[in-house]
């Protein structure tokens, strides 16, 4: 025996019997479209997520390319990594003690290490973008750097930890680690509080600043893409931001 499982099913069956045969095909198509109305919203959300991932991929590639070139950190005031802690605060005094060149060399080596480590962030960021989840895209779409900061909030620690070995290696290669140790030895006991730098974690300091600089460059690029989606990012982003 045929069983109709719902009142909706009964209504559909009765209406279909009343519709002429030649019109039943059109009716069926309209009915399927009405019943699947939610699919349009799902498709729209999926398209927004795809657009945001495309935006983040474009921004991260740009950030890594900019940061990873010579002077990418050192010559960019927005992301340049300053001397750490007490060295920065006492830079004027230390310069008068004849250590100006050593301070400059250390800052240069620190930023050179960030520039050297930056290219290793490309696959790390790409994986972070692939694994990112968008619980609600509307707040992200509403902020000039919303996608970048969403990625930073959700995946920033992961990116930071993954990049640390490369940053540590780069600091050794540029001589920054040795430069800090030598500077501390030269200062000795002439500056109170400098002994605290003996336990200073240069690797973590530079790595954190490197990742922060990359996200800042991404945010800057995201703003440019939002202003000119077609010129900067492609047709998918034009639909995303309605320009």
Number of C-alpha atoms within 10 A of each C-alpha: 3 4 7 11 8 9 9 9 12 13 11 13 12 10 12 16 10 9 12 9 10 8 10 15 13 10 14 13 10 12 13 10 13 11 9 11 11 11 12 11 11 11 11 13 16 12 16 21 19 15 21 23 21 17 26 24 21 19 27 26 19 18 25 24 16 19 26 22 14 13 16 23 26 21 13 13 10 11 21 20 21 17 20 17 13 14 18 13 11 12 16 12 13 18 14 9 11 10 17 14 10 17 20 14 15 22 22 22 24 35 29 26 27 32 25 22 25 28 20 17 24 18 13 15 25 17 14 20 21 11 13 15 14 17 8 10 16 12 10 17 16 11 13 17 20 19 24 26 18 17 21 19 10 16 18 19 13 13 20 21 13 15 23 20 15 19 28 20 15 23 25 16 15 19 17 24 20 15 20 25 12 14 15 18 13 12 15 12 11 10 13 10 9 17 14 11 16 11 7 13 11 18 20 16 16 23 25 20 18 29 24 16 24 27 24 19 21 26 22 16 24 26 17 17 22 23 15 16 22 15 13 18 21 16 13 17 25 19 14 19 16 8 12
